[in-house]
Amino acid sequence: MSETLIAVENLDKTFGARWALRGISFRVMPGEIVALVGPNGAGKTTLLRALTTLARPNAGKILIGKIPLMQHPNAARGALGFVGHQTFMYDDLTAFENLTFYARLYDLPDATARIHAVAQRVGIAHRLNDVTRTLSRGLQQRLTIARMLLHEPAVLLLDEPYTGLDKVAADMLDAIMLGAKNEGRAVLFSTHDLERGLAIADRAIIMKNGRIVHDLPRADWRDLAGFMQIYAGVLGDK
C-alpha cells in the first residue's frame, strides 16, 4: 500500500457563527501513527467526527484511501475503525451480541471466530456473555476497541482512547496501534496523555481554535520536555 490513507483538504466546519474547524489540511500515510493534540475546544473531536461521517463539514474534501468520504460515506465506513467518547453499544445486549450486530453490518464471513479473536486480543473473552451495561467503564472501552478491530479496517481513528483504561489495558492499546502501523494501516488519535501518546507517534499535529498550528515529525522533538516547550509556546500565542 503506497497511497495516502487519509487526505484532508481545506476542511471547514461551523456551529452557527462559531468556527469549529477552519482550513484543515493534512495527510496520513500507510504505516503512520499521528497524535492529535491541543487544548479543550481546539477542534480535535469535531475533526475526528468529520472523518468518521458523524459530522458533515461545511466545506472541504476528505479521502479515505481513494474513497471520497462525503460522496460515498458507506464505502468509507468500511475502511474505518473508530473509538470515540460514546461506545455506540446497545446497553441491554451482551458484549457478544453487540459484536455480532456490527459483524453483520460489515457482512463479515465467519463472524463468530472473528469476534472471539478480537475479544481475546483486548482481554474480554471471558466477559462476552455479560450484558454491556454491567461492564465497567474500562471493560466497555475494551469492547469498543474490539469493535474497531472487528473488520480489520485500513484506518483507525481514536478520540481520547485511553479514557477508563488501566495501565495494562493502555499498554494493550499501544500494542494494537503499533501493530496496525507495522501492518501498513494508518492511525490518527487524539489524546491529552502526551507522555504516552508521543511515545508511539510518528507525528504530532497541534490544533488550536479549529486550526492546525503545527504538524511536527518525530525528529522535531527529542523527548517529552522538548515537545512541551514547543507546545507551551503554541498555547501561549494569541
VOBA-1610 file (N, C-alpha, C; in pm, whole numbers, padded with zeros to 5 digits, always signed):
BEGIN
Met+00085-00119+00000Met+00000+00000+00000Met+00089+00124+00000Ser+00078+00208-00102Ser+00161+00326-00109Ser+00079+00454-00109Glu-00051+00445-00137Glu-00132+00565-00145Glu-00159+00620-00006Thr-00192+00748-00002Thr-00233+00812+00123Thr-00361+00746+00173Leu-00368+00718+00303Leu-00488+00656+00358Leu-00586+00759+00414Ile-00537+00874+00458Ile-00624+00985+00498Ile-00573+01110+00430Ala-00660+01178+00355Ala-00625+01305+00293Ala-00737+01405+00323Val-00702+01513+00388Val-00798+01617+00425Val-00751+01748+00361Glu-00842+01814+00292Glu-00806+01937+00221Glu-00907+02048+00253Asn-00856+02156+00312Asn-00933+02279+00334Asn-01067+02254+00400Leu-01064+02176+00508Leu-01188+02138+00576Leu-01234+02249+00669Asp-01362+02286+00654Asp-01426+02386+00740Asp-01548+02324+00806Lys-01573+02363+00930Lys-01696+02322+00999Lys-01736+02434+01094Thr-01861+02477+01084Thr-01912+02579+01175Thr-02032+02525+01252Phe-02050+02580+01370Phe-02171+02559+01450Phe-02231+02697+01473Gly-02332+02730+01393Gly-02383+02866+01398Gly-02276+02962+01348Ala-02245+03063+01430Ala-02144+03161+01392Ala-02004+03121+01436Arg-01992+03007+01504Arg-01861+02968+01559Arg-01790+02872+01466Trp-01664+02902+01437Trp-01581+02812+01358Trp-01528+02701+01448Ala-01561+02576+01415Ala-01504+02461+01488Ala-01379+02411+01419Leu-01380+02414+01284Leu-01263+02377+01203Leu-01250+02481+01093Arg-01126+02520+01064Arg-01107+02623+00961Arg-00979+02593+00882Gly-00997+02557+00756Gly-00883+02538+00667Gly-00793+02421+00704Ile-00853+02311+00751Ile-00775+02196+00795Ile-00728+02114+00675Ser-00596+02095+00665Ser-00539+02013+00558Ser-00423+01930+00615Phe-00424+01801+00589Phe-00314+01714+00628Phe-00334+01579+00561Arg-00231+01495+00567Arg-00237+01359+00514Arg-00175+01262+00614Val-00225+01139+00611Val-00167+01031+00691Val-00140+00915+00597Met-00017+00866+00601Met+00027+00762+00510Met+00010+00623+00573Pro+00012+00519+00492Pro+00014+00383+00547Pro+00134+00365+00639Gly+00112+00295+00750Gly+00220+00270+00844Gly+00260+00391+00925Glu+00167+00485+00944Glu+00197+00607+01018Glu+00099+00624+01133Ile+00152+00660+01249Ile+00071+00691+01367Ile+00083+00841+01393Val-00030+00910+01396Val-00032+01054+01414Val-00114+01088+01539Ala-00052+01161+01630Ala-00120+01207+01752Ala-00177+01346+01727Leu-00303+01363+01765Leu-00374+01490+01750Leu-00385+01551+01890Val-00320+01665+01912Val-00316+01722+02046Val-00357+01868+02041Gly-00393+01921+02157Gly-00435+02059+02168Gly-00527+02076+02287Pro-00555+02198+02327Pro-00641+02223+02444Pro-00785+02185+02417Asn-00865+02180+02522Asn-01008+02159+02506Asn-01065+02266+02414Gly-01152+02224+02323Gly-01213+02319+02231Gly-01130+02350+02109Ala-01019+02277+02090Ala-00932+02305+01976Ala-00991+02255+01845Gly-01083+02159+01852Gly-01144+02105+01730Gly-01109+01960+01703Lys-01040+01895+01796Lys-00994+01758+01772Lys-01111+01662+01755Thr-01206+01667+01845Thr-01320+01575+01837Thr-01404+01604+01713Thr-01425+01731+01682Thr-01501+01766+01562Thr-01432+01712+01437Leu-01301+01723+01431Leu-01227+01669+01317Leu-01244+01519+01305Leu-01230+01447+01416Leu-01245+01302+01412Leu-01388+01262+01377Arg-01485+01338+01424Arg-01624+01309+01389Arg-01649+01333+01239Ala-01584+01433+01183Ala-01597+01456+01039Ala-01535+01341+00960Leu-01423+01289+01008Leu-01355+01180+00939Leu-01433+01049+00948Thr-01521+01037+01047Thr-01598+00914+01065Thr-01741+00926+01014Thr-01774+01036+00946Thr-01906+01065+00890Thr-02010+01100+00996Leu-01968+01122+01120Leu-02062+01158+01226Leu-02094+01308+01227Ala-02012+01388+01159Ala-02038+01531+01143Ala-02007+01568+00998Arg-02093+01649+00940Arg-02074+01685+00799Arg-02007+01822+00791Pro-01892+01831+00726Pro-01824+01959+00712Pro-01904+02057+00625Asn-01877+02185+00644Asn-01938+02286+00558Asn-01866+02299+00425Ala-01738+02270+00425Ala-01658+02280+00303Ala-01534+02193+00318Gly-01474+02161+00204Gly-01351+02083+00207Gly-01369+01944+00150Lys-01262+01867+00157Lys-01258+01735+00095Lys-01189+01637+00186Ile-01244+01516+00196Ile-01183+01407+00272Ile-01177+01284+00183Leu-01060+01225+00174Leu-01043+01097+00106Leu-00996+00993+00207Ile-01062+00877+00209Ile-01016+00762+00286Ile-00964+00663+00183Gly-00832+00652+00172Gly-00775+00584+00057Gly-00814+00661-00068Lys-00881+00596-00161Lys-00927+00664-00282Lys-01076+00699-00275Ile-01138+00676-00159Ile-01282+00695-00146Ile-01313+00838-00101Pro-01389+00916-00180Pro-01434+01047-00133Pro-01543+01029-00028Leu-01511+01066+00094Leu-01596+01031+00208Leu-01735+01093+00200Met-01744+01220+00163Met-01874+01286+00163Met-01966+01229+00054Gln-01908+01185-00058Gln-01988+01132-00167Gln-02022+00984-00147His-01935+00910-00079His-01956+00767-00061His-01931+00727+00085Pro-02015+00774+00176Pro-01991+00750+00319Pro-01994+00603+00357Asn-02084+00525+00298Asn-02092+00384+00335Asn-01966+00309+00297Ala-01914+00336+00179Ala-01789+00272+00137Ala-01674+00314+00227Ala-01670+00440+00265Ala-01564+00489+00352Ala-01571+00424+00489Arg-01692+00407+00541Arg-01706+00346+00674Arg-01647+00206+00678Gly-01653+00135+00567Gly-01597+00000+00563Gly-01447-00002+00582Ala-01381+00111+00556Ala-01236+00120+00571Ala-01195+00183+00703Leu-01293+00221+00786Leu-01266+00294+00910Leu-01298+00211+01033Gly-01215+00223+01135Gly-01246+00174+01269Gly-01238+00291+01364Phe-01337+00305+01454Phe-01346+00426+01536Phe-01370+00393+01682Val-01296+00462+01769Val-01322+00463+01913Val-01345+00608+01951Gly-01464+00638+02006Gly-01498+00775+02042Gly-01536+00788+02188His-01590+00904+02222His-01634+00927+02360His-01753+00839+02395Gln-01839+00812+02297Gln-01951+00720+02315Gln-01910+00581+02270Thr-01966+00479+02334Thr-01930+00342+02295Thr-02004+00298+02170Phe-02121+00357+02143Phe-02208+00313+02032Phe-02246+00166+02047Met-02258+00121+02172Met-02303-00014+02202Met-02445-00010+02257Tyr-02516-00120+02241Tyr-02650-00132+02297Tyr-02637-00190+02438Asp-02677-00110+02537Asp-02653-00145+02677Asp-02719-00276+02719Asp-02834-00308+02662Asp-02908-00426+02705Asp-02871-00553+02628Leu-02779-00542+02534Leu-02726-00660+02466Leu-02596-00704+02534Thr-02566-00831+02520Thr-02437-00878+02571Thr-02324-00826+02482Ala-02203-00836+02532Ala-02087-00796+02452Ala-02084-00875+02321Phe-02110-01005+02330Phe-02110-01089+02209Phe-02218-01045+02112Glu-02337-01016+02162Glu-02447-00973+02075Glu-02415-00840+02007Asn-02353-00748+02081Asn-02313-00622+02020Asn-02214-00644+01906Leu-02113-00725+01930Leu-02013-00751+01826Leu-02074-00827+01708Thr-02169-00914+01736Thr-02239-00986+01628Thr-02317-00888+01541Phe-02381-00792+01604Phe-02456-00689+01530Phe-02364-00615+01434Tyr-02248-00572+01484Tyr-02154-00499+01398Tyr-02094-00589+01292Ala-02069-00713+01326Ala-02016-00807+01226Ala-02114-00822+01109Arg-02244-00823+01139Arg-02343-00833+01032Arg-02346-00706+00948Leu-02329-00590+01012Leu-02325-00465+00936Leu-02210-00467+00835Tyr-02098-00525+00876Tyr-01982-00532+00788Tyr-01982-00658+00700Asp-02086-00740+00715Asp-02101-00861+00634Asp-01976-00949+00644Leu-01931-00971+00768Leu-01809-01048+00789Leu-01834-01197+00775Pro-01750-01267+00701Pro-01759-01413+00699Pro-01701-01470+00828Asp-01752-01584+00871Asp-01703-01650+00992Asp-01696-01551+01109Ala-01809-01481+01131Ala-01812-01373+01229Ala-01781-01421+01371Thr-01831-01537+01408Thr-01810-01585+01544Thr-01662-01604+01576Ala-01589-01662+01484Ala-01444-01680+01505Ala-01374-01546+01515Arg-01416-01451+01432Arg-01354-01318+01436Arg-01385-01247+01567Ile-01507-01260+01615Ile-01545-01199+01743Ile-01459-01254+01855His-01443-01385+01860His-01362-01445+01966His-01216-01403+01954Ala-01168-01385+01833Ala-01028-01345+01813Ala-01004-01204+01866Val-01092-01109+01833Val-01070-00972+01879Val-01097-00960+02029Ala-01194-01037+02079Ala-01220-01034+02223Ala-01100-01084+02302Gln-01037-01189+02251Gln-00916-01241+02315Gln-00805-01137+02310Arg-00795-01068+02199Arg-00688-00969+02182Arg-00700-00853+02280Val-00823-00812+02311Val-00841-00698+02402Val-00872-00741+02545Gly-00873-00870+02570Gly-00887-00919+02706Gly-01027-00921+02762Ile-01127-00944+02676Ile-01266-00953+02726Ile-01331-01084+02686Ala-01253-01183+02645Ala-01312-01310+02601Ala-01396-01374+02710His-01357-01356+02835His-01430-01416+02948His-01555-01339+02985Arg-01578-01222+02920Arg-01695-01140+02954Arg-01791-01123+02836Leu-01775-01203+02733Leu-01858-01187+02614Leu-02006-01209+02640Asn-02040-01290+02737Asn-02182-01318+02765Asn-02242-01224+02867Asp-02165-01126+02912Asp-02216-01027+03008Asp-02293-00918+02935Val-02402-00871+02997Val-02477-00758+02942Val-02387-00634+02949Thr-02386-00558+02842Thr-02289-00448+02828Thr-02300-00346+02939Arg-02421-00313+02983Arg-02435-00212+03088Arg-02379-00256+03222Thr-02355-00385+03240Thr-02299-00434+03366Thr-02146-00429+03365Leu-02086-00399+03252Leu-01941-00393+03243Leu-01890-00260+03297Ser-01771-00261+03352Ser-01709-00137+03399Ser-01677-00047+03281Arg-01647+00079+03310Arg-01612+00173+03201Arg-01491+00123+03124Gly-01394+00070+03194Gly-01275+00020+03128Gly-01304-00098+03037Leu-01391-00190+03083Leu-01425-00306+03000Leu-01510-00264+02880Gln-01596-00165+02899Gln-01672-00113+02785Gln-01578-00050+02682Gln-01473+00016+02730Gln-01375+00073+02637Gln-01302-00038+02561Arg-01269-00146+02630Arg-01206-00260+02562Arg-01300-00318+02456Leu-01429-00326+02490Leu-01527-00377+02394Leu-01534-00285+02272Thr-01527-00155+02293Thr-01529-00060+02183Thr-01406-00077+02094Ile-01291-00102+02156Ile-01169-00128+02078Ile-01184-00257+01997Ala-01247-00358+02057Ala-01273-00483+01984Ala-01359-00456+01862Arg-01461-00373+01879Arg-01548-00339+01765Arg-01468-00267+01656Met-01379-00178+01696Met-01296-00107+01600Met-01214-00202+01513Leu-01166-00311+01575Leu-01077-00404+01506Leu-01151-00510+01425Leu-01281-00522+01449Leu-01357-00638+01402Leu-01342-00663+01252His-01350-00559+01172His-01350-00575+01026His-01214-00544+00965Glu-01110-00537+01049Glu-00972-00515+01004Glu-00961-00393+00912Pro-01001-00275+00962Pro-01003-00155+00878Pro-00862-00106+00845Ala-00852-00035+00735Ala-00723+00022+00693Ala-00688+00146+00774Val-00789+00213+00830Val-00769+00338+00904Val-00831+00325+01043Leu-00752+00356+01145Leu-00801+00357+01283Leu-00807+00501+01331Leu-00924+00542+01380Leu-00946+00676+01433Leu-00989+00662+01578Leu-00920+00730+01668Leu-00947+00714+01811Leu-00948+00850+01879Asp-01056+00877+01954Asp-01071+01004+02025Asp-01057+00978+02175Glu-00946+01024+02232Glu-00914+01001+02374Glu-00932+00854+02411Pro-00864+00764+02343Pro-00890+00620+02361Pro-00843+00563+02495Tyr-00756+00635+02567Tyr-00706+00583+02694Tyr-00805+00604+02809Thr-00913+00676+02782Thr-01012+00703+02886Thr-01065+00575+02948Gly-01055+00563+03079Gly-01110+00448+03150Gly-01020+00326+03151Leu-00906+00331+03083Leu-00819+00214+03075Leu-00713+00218+03185Asp-00692+00101+03248Asp-00580+00092+03342Asp-00451+00076+03263Lys-00338+00068+03334Lys-00209+00064+03266Lys-00196-00058+03174Val-00243-00173+03222Val-00234-00294+03139Val-00313-00277+03011Ala-00435-00222+03022Ala-00518-00203+02903Ala-00460-00095+02812Ala-00403+00011+02870Ala-00342+00116+02790Ala-00221+00062+02714Asp-00143-00023+02779Asp-00030-00087+02711Asp-00080-00176+02596Met-00190-00245+02620Met-00251-00328+02516Met-00292-00243+02396Leu-00352-00127+02424Leu-00394-00038+02315Leu-00273+00014+02237Asp-00167+00050+02308Asp-00045+00092+02239Asp+00005-00018+02146Ala+00002-00142+02194Ala+00048-00255+02111Ala-00040-00272+01988Ile-00170-00249+02003Ile-00262-00259+01889Ile-00230-00151+01786Met-00206-00028+01831Met-00176+00079+01738Met-00041+00057+01670Leu+00058+00010+01744Leu+00188-00020+01684Leu+00177-00138+01587Gly+00093-00235+01621Gly+00069-00347+01530Gly+00005-00301+01401Ala-00091-00208+01413Ala-00156-00153+01294Ala-00054-00081+01206Lys+00036-00007+01268Lys+00144+00060+01194Lys+00227-00041+01116Asn+00266-00148+01184Asn+00350-00250+01119Asn+00278-00322+01006Glu+00144-00324+01012Glu+00064-00387+00906Glu+00033-00291+00791Gly+00083-00167+00800Gly+00060-00071+00694Gly-00071+00004+00702Arg-00132+00005+00820Arg-00255+00082+00839Arg-00218+00224+00882Ala-00316+00313+00880Ala-00298+00450+00928Ala-00371+00466+01061Val-00308+00534+01155Val-00367+00556+01287Val-00364+00705+01318Leu-00481+00761+01350Leu-00492+00900+01393Leu-00568+00900+01524Phe-00507+00954+01630Phe-00574+00953+01760Phe-00550+01084+01833Ser-00651+01126+01909Ser-00637+01244+01994Ser-00607+01198+02136Thr-00532+01279+02208Thr-00503+01244+02347Thr-00456+01365+02424His-00489+01366+02554His-00430+01462+02647His-00315+01398+02725Asp-00299+01267+02709Asp-00188+01197+02774Asp-00067+01206+02681Leu+00000+01319+02687Leu+00107+01346+02591Leu+00224+01251+02609Glu+00256+01216+02731Glu+00370+01127+02753Glu+00347+00993+02684Arg+00231+00936+02702Arg+00202+00806+02640Arg+00182+00821+02489Gly+00106+00919+02447Gly+00076+00935+02306Gly+00199+00963+02222Leu+00286+01050+02270Leu+00404+01085+02193Leu+00505+00971+02187Ala+00495+00878+02282Ala+00589+00765+02284Ala+00571+00674+02163Ile+00451+00672+02104Ile+00427+00583+01990Ile+00403+00657+01859Ala+00391+00791+01866Ala+00354+00868+01747Ala+00473+00893+01655Asp+00446+00891+01525Asp+00544+00932+01426Asp+00538+01082+01400Arg+00420+01139+01422Arg+00398+01283+01405Arg+00303+01330+01512Ala+00307+01461+01538Ala+00211+01523+01629Ala+00153+01645+01561Ile+00021+01646+01546Ile-00049+01762+01492Ile-00107+01840+01610Ile-00067+01966+01623Ile-00117+02051+01731Ile-00227+02140+01675Met-00344+02134+01739Met-00458+02217+01698Met-00488+02323+01804Lys-00536+02435+01757Lys-00578+02544+01844Lys-00683+02626+01771Asn-00795+02650+01838Asn-00902+02733+01781Asn-00946+02687+01642Gly-00954+02554+01624Gly-01005+02500+01500Gly-00906+02496+01386Arg-00782+02528+01412Arg-00679+02529+01307Arg-00564+02436+01346Ile-00491+02390+01247Ile-00364+02321+01272Ile-00256+02428+01280Val-00189+02435+01395Val-00085+02536+01413Val+00055+02477+01400His+00069+02346+01417His+00196+02278+01395His+00169+02134+01352Asp+00247+02084+01260Asp+00246+01944+01220Asp+00391+01898+01229Leu+00424+01832+01339Leu+00563+01805+01374Leu+00600+01659+01354Pro+00698+01630+01269Pro+00751+01494+01265Pro+00828+01464+01392Arg+00842+01338+01421Arg+00907+01297+01546Arg+01047+01356+01562Ala+01116+01377+01451Ala+01252+01430+01458Ala+01256+01572+01516Asp+01140+01640+01518Asp+01137+01778+01567Asp+01130+01789+01719Trp+01109+01677+01787Trp+01118+01682+01934Trp+01206+01567+01981Arg+01297+01597+02070Arg+01391+01495+02119Arg+01328+01408+02225Asp+01243+01470+02307Asp+01181+01400+02420Asp+01057+01476+02460Leu+00989+01430+02564Leu+00866+01496+02608Leu+00892+01641+02647Ala+01003+01665+02715Ala+01035+01802+02757Ala+01051+01894+02637Gly+01117+01843+02532Gly+01134+01921+02411Gly+01002+01952+02344Phe+00913+01854+02342Phe+00782+01876+02282Phe+00703+01976+02366Met+00708+01964+02496Met+00630+02053+02583Met+00674+02198+02569Gln+00800+02219+02539Gln+00848+02355+02516Gln+00781+02415+02393Ile+00772+02334+02285Ile+00704+02378+02164Ile+00555+02399+02192Tyr+00496+02303+02261Tyr+00352+02304+02288Tyr+00312+02424+02373Ala+00391+02450+02477Ala+00361+02565+02564Ala+00373+02695+02487Gly+00469+02703+02395Gly+00482+02823+02314Gly+00363+02844+02223Val+00312+02737+02166Val+00195+02745+02079Val+00073+02792+02158Leu+00051+02731+02274Leu-00068+02766+02352Leu-00059+02906+02409Gly+00063+02955+02424Gly+00078+03090+02477Gly+00059+03198+02374Asp+00065+03160+02243Asp+00046+03258+02136Asp-00098+03302+02131Lys-00121+03425+02110Lys-00258+03478+02096Lys-00301+03478+01951
//
